[in-house]
Amino acid sequence: MVPLRVYVLVEDYSGYESPFLAQHGVSFLIEADGKRILFDAGQSAEPILHNMRLLGIEPASIDYVFLSHCHYDHTGGLLGILRAIGRRVPVVAHPSIFRRHFITKPYLREVGLPFGRKEVEELADLYLTADPLPITENVLSTGEITAREDFERAELEVYTIENGKVVRNELRDDMSLIAKTPEGLVVISGCSHAGIVSIVKHAVRLTGEERVKAVIGGFHLIEAGDERIRKTAEEFQRLGVEEVYTGHCTGLRAEAEFLKAYGERFHKLHAGMVIEL
């Protein structure tokens, strides 16, 4: 197992007196086993490429792309970044990621990928699977999270169309990455629509490693009630999660709860941040 480095290429927050650009969305660059994995692609490529220049990262150095789920704020910059990479690379995602995905309030609006499968296939090689998939020796995708904690089963008002019928979308495509490090697992999530506690428990079951060094990403608690927020923080502590790095869709109240629970082991994500574990 090798040390891990995670660059926050874009996030909702850029930090105090920062030269980095922020954008509602997420994009990380993960370095492990001598490879670079782009985790999500924000809303657009421009701020990501700007921040990469500040960090001294060449797009051509990216070996893989992983898409955590279909939402536009995690996928919108994909085509621009693939063009900047300049060669075909594997893109790992769930088989349903190209489905129709929309909201109806306050009006009908598509919130999934802003492009089609054909456009991606012109630039990259798709690896679409709901199964866990090893990407490097010590980094693998979780695959689809089928076992979800009852308290995390929030009903989002998002929909898709199946056989001509409008049905509620359960975001089964929500997947995360697991990195095995000398100090334990690092779980990296985009929005945690599957439930961040469910994701961490899945990672532990999948790898057989009980030590969780860190959880990084958005936890999608921005609209959650106090009880779910409190229970999430309690479950993290019960699972022995040692450090928390969060932002994006987590929400201020949930961030405050994790800050109270973790103190100096709580870290707010910001564009340009470099995490070494």
C-alpha positions as CSV (number, residue, x, y, z in Angstrom):
1,M,0.0,0.0,0.0
2,V,1.3,3.5,-0.9
3,P,0.6,7.0,0.3
4,L,-2.2,8.9,-1.3
5,R,-2.4,12.5,-2.6
6,V,-5.7,14.2,-3.4
7,Y,-5.9,17.6,-5.2
8,V,-9.1,19.6,-4.9
9,L,-9.4,20.9,-8.4
10,V,-12.7,22.6,-8.0
11,E,-15.2,22.9,-5.1
12,D,-18.0,25.4,-4.1
13,Y,-15.5,27.3,-1.9
14,S,-12.1,28.7,-2.9
15,G,-10.8,29.8,0.5
16,Y,-9.7,33.2,1.9
17,E,-7.6,35.3,-0.3
18,S,-7.2,32.4,-2.7
19,P,-6.1,32.6,-6.4
20,F,-8.1,29.5,-7.1
21,L,-11.5,29.5,-8.8
22,A,-14.6,28.0,-7.1
23,Q,-17.7,26.6,-8.8
24,H,-20.7,24.7,-7.5
25,G,-19.5,21.2,-8.2
26,V,-16.7,18.8,-7.5
27,S,-13.5,17.7,-9.2
28,F,-10.6,15.9,-7.5
29,L,-7.3,14.6,-8.8
30,I,-6.2,11.4,-7.0
31,E,-2.5,10.3,-7.1
32,A,-1.9,6.7,-6.2
33,D,0.3,3.8,-7.4
34,G,2.1,6.1,-9.8
35,K,-1.2,6.9,-11.6
36,R,-3.5,9.9,-11.7
37,I,-7.3,9.6,-11.6
38,L,-9.6,12.5,-12.3
39,F,-12.6,12.1,-10.0
40,D,-15.6,14.1,-11.4
41,A,-15.4,17.1,-13.7
42,G,-17.4,20.0,-12.1
43,Q,-19.8,22.0,-14.2
44,S,-17.3,23.2,-16.7
45,A,-13.7,22.6,-17.7
46,E,-12.4,26.2,-17.5
47,P,-12.0,26.6,-13.7
48,I,-10.6,23.1,-13.3
49,L,-8.0,23.8,-16.0
50,H,-7.2,27.2,-14.5
51,N,-6.7,25.6,-11.0
52,M,-4.6,22.8,-12.5
53,R,-2.3,25.4,-14.0
54,L,-1.8,27.0,-10.6
55,L,-1.1,23.6,-9.1
56,G,1.4,22.7,-11.9
57,I,-0.6,19.8,-13.2
58,E,-0.7,19.0,-16.9
59,P,-4.0,17.5,-18.2
60,A,-2.0,15.0,-20.3
61,S,-0.8,13.4,-17.0
62,I,-4.3,12.1,-16.2
63,D,-4.6,8.4,-16.7
64,Y,-8.2,7.7,-15.8
65,V,-11.5,9.5,-15.2
66,F,-14.1,8.4,-12.7
67,L,-17.6,9.8,-12.6
68,S,-19.4,9.4,-9.3
69,H,-22.9,10.0,-10.7
70,C,-24.7,11.8,-13.5
71,H,-25.4,15.3,-12.1
72,Y,-24.3,18.2,-14.2
73,D,-22.1,19.7,-11.5
74,H,-20.0,16.6,-11.5
75,T,-19.9,15.8,-15.2
76,G,-20.3,19.1,-17.1
77,G,-16.6,19.7,-17.6
78,L,-15.8,16.2,-18.9
79,L,-15.6,16.8,-22.6
80,G,-13.4,19.9,-22.2
81,I,-11.1,18.0,-19.9
82,L,-10.9,15.0,-22.2
83,R,-10.0,17.3,-25.1
84,A,-7.3,18.9,-22.9
85,I,-5.9,15.4,-22.0
86,G,-5.4,14.9,-25.7
87,R,-5.6,11.1,-25.9
88,R,-8.1,8.3,-25.1
89,V,-8.3,7.3,-21.4
90,P,-10.7,5.0,-19.6
91,V,-13.8,6.7,-18.1
92,V,-15.4,4.6,-15.3
93,A,-19.0,5.1,-14.4
94,H,-22.3,3.3,-13.7
95,P,-24.2,1.8,-16.7
96,S,-27.2,4.1,-16.1
97,I,-25.3,7.3,-16.1
98,F,-26.6,8.5,-19.5
99,R,-30.3,8.1,-18.6
100,R,-32.7,11.0,-18.6
101,H,-32.6,12.7,-15.2
102,F,-34.7,15.7,-14.4
103,I,-36.5,17.8,-11.8
104,T,-40.0,19.4,-12.1
105,K,-39.8,22.1,-9.4
106,P,-39.8,25.0,-9.9
107,Y,-40.0,23.9,-13.5
108,L,-39.0,21.0,-15.8
109,R,-35.2,20.9,-16.0
110,E,-32.6,18.3,-17.0
111,V,-30.0,17.9,-14.2
112,G,-28.0,15.0,-15.6
113,L,-25.2,14.9,-18.1
114,P,-25.3,17.8,-20.5
115,F,-24.2,15.6,-23.4
116,G,-24.7,12.1,-24.8
117,R,-22.8,8.9,-24.7
118,K,-21.6,9.3,-28.3
119,E,-19.8,12.5,-27.5
120,V,-17.8,10.8,-24.8
121,E,-17.1,7.8,-26.9
122,E,-15.5,10.0,-29.5
123,L,-12.9,11.1,-26.9
124,A,-12.5,8.2,-24.4
125,D,-13.1,4.6,-23.6
126,L,-16.2,3.9,-21.4
127,Y,-16.0,1.3,-18.6
128,L,-19.7,1.2,-17.5
129,T,-20.3,-1.2,-14.6
130,A,-22.3,-1.5,-11.4
131,D,-19.7,-3.8,-10.0
132,P,-16.7,-2.8,-7.9
133,L,-13.8,-2.2,-10.3
134,P,-10.1,-2.0,-9.4
135,I,-8.5,1.0,-11.1
136,T,-5.0,0.7,-9.7
137,E,-3.4,-1.8,-7.2
138,N,-4.8,0.1,-4.2
139,V,-7.7,2.2,-5.7
140,L,-11.1,0.7,-6.6
141,S,-14.6,1.9,-7.2
142,T,-17.3,0.9,-4.8
143,G,-19.7,-0.2,-7.5
144,E,-23.4,0.4,-6.8
145,I,-24.3,0.8,-3.1
146,T,-27.3,-1.5,-2.7
147,A,-27.4,-1.7,1.1
148,R,-28.6,1.8,2.3
149,E,-29.1,2.8,5.9
150,D,-32.8,3.4,6.7
151,F,-32.1,6.9,8.1
152,E,-30.3,7.8,4.8
153,R,-33.2,6.8,2.5
154,A,-34.2,10.4,1.7
155,E,-36.6,10.8,-1.2
156,L,-35.1,13.3,-3.6
157,E,-37.6,14.9,-6.0
158,V,-35.7,13.8,-9.1
159,Y,-37.1,11.6,-11.9
160,T,-36.4,9.6,-15.0
161,I,-38.5,8.0,-17.7
162,E,-38.9,4.2,-17.9
163,N,-41.1,2.6,-20.6
164,G,-42.8,5.9,-21.2
165,K,-43.6,6.4,-17.5
166,V,-42.2,9.1,-15.2
167,V,-40.7,7.4,-12.1
168,R,-38.8,8.6,-9.1
169,N,-35.0,8.3,-9.6
170,E,-33.1,6.6,-6.7
171,L,-29.7,7.6,-8.1
172,R,-28.4,4.0,-8.2
173,D,-25.5,5.3,-10.2
174,D,-24.0,7.0,-7.1
175,M,-20.6,5.4,-6.7
176,S,-17.4,6.3,-4.8
177,L,-13.7,5.4,-4.8
178,I,-11.8,3.5,-2.1
179,A,-8.1,4.0,-1.6
180,K,-6.1,1.6,0.6
181,T,-3.3,3.3,2.4
182,P,-0.8,2.3,5.1
183,E,-3.0,4.1,7.7
184,G,-6.3,2.6,6.6
185,L,-9.1,3.2,4.0
186,V,-9.7,6.6,2.4
187,V,-13.2,6.9,1.0
188,I,-13.8,9.6,-1.7
189,S,-17.3,10.5,-2.5
190,G,-18.9,13.1,-4.9
191,C,-22.3,13.8,-3.4
192,S,-23.1,10.6,-1.3
193,H,-26.6,10.2,-2.7
194,A,-26.4,6.6,-1.6
195,G,-25.8,7.9,2.0
196,I,-22.3,8.5,3.3
197,V,-22.6,6.1,6.2
198,S,-23.9,3.4,3.8
199,I,-20.9,4.1,1.5
200,V,-18.3,3.8,4.3
201,K,-19.9,0.6,5.6
202,H,-19.9,-0.8,2.1
203,A,-16.2,0.1,1.7
204,V,-15.3,-1.7,4.9
205,R,-17.3,-4.8,3.9
206,L,-15.8,-4.8,0.4
207,T,-12.2,-4.5,1.4
208,G,-12.2,-6.3,4.8
209,E,-10.3,-3.3,6.2
210,E,-11.9,-1.9,9.3
211,R,-9.7,1.1,9.8
212,V,-11.0,4.2,8.0
213,K,-8.4,6.9,7.9
214,A,-10.5,9.6,6.2
215,V,-13.7,10.3,4.3
216,I,-13.4,13.0,1.6
217,G,-16.2,14.6,-0.4
218,G,-19.7,16.0,-0.3
219,F,-22.2,14.3,2.0
220,H,-25.4,15.8,0.7
221,L,-26.8,16.8,4.1
222,I,-27.6,20.4,3.0
223,E,-31.4,19.7,3.2
224,A,-31.2,17.1,6.0
225,G,-32.9,17.5,9.3
226,D,-31.0,17.8,12.6
227,E,-31.6,14.2,13.6
228,R,-30.0,12.8,10.4
229,I,-27.1,15.1,10.6
230,R,-26.5,14.2,14.3
231,K,-26.8,10.5,13.5
232,T,-24.4,10.7,10.6
233,A,-21.7,12.3,12.8
234,E,-22.3,9.7,15.5
235,E,-22.1,6.8,13.0
236,F,-18.8,8.2,11.7
237,Q,-17.4,8.1,15.2
238,R,-18.8,4.7,15.9
239,L,-17.1,3.4,12.7
240,G,-13.8,4.9,13.8
241,V,-13.5,7.4,10.9
242,E,-10.4,9.3,11.9
243,E,-10.6,12.5,9.7
244,V,-13.3,14.3,7.7
245,Y,-12.8,16.4,4.7
246,T,-16.1,17.8,3.4
247,G,-17.8,20.7,1.7
248,H,-19.9,21.1,-1.5
249,C,-23.4,19.7,-0.8
250,T,-22.8,18.9,2.9
251,G,-24.3,22.2,4.2
252,L,-23.3,24.6,6.9
253,R,-25.3,22.9,9.7
254,A,-23.7,19.5,9.0
255,E,-20.3,21.0,8.7
256,A,-20.8,22.6,12.1
257,E,-21.8,19.2,13.6
258,F,-18.7,17.5,12.2
259,L,-16.5,20.4,13.4
260,K,-17.9,20.0,16.9
261,A,-17.4,16.2,16.8
262,Y,-14.0,16.1,15.1
263,G,-12.3,19.4,16.1
264,E,-8.9,19.7,14.4
265,R,-9.6,16.4,12.5
266,F,-12.3,18.2,10.6
267,H,-11.2,19.9,7.3
268,K,-13.3,22.1,5.1
269,L,-12.7,21.4,1.4
270,H,-11.6,24.3,-0.8
271,A,-10.4,24.6,-4.4
272,G,-6.6,24.3,-4.5
273,M,-6.4,22.2,-1.3
274,V,-3.9,19.3,-1.4
275,I,-4.5,16.4,0.9
276,E,-1.7,13.9,1.7
277,L,-2.5,10.7,3.6
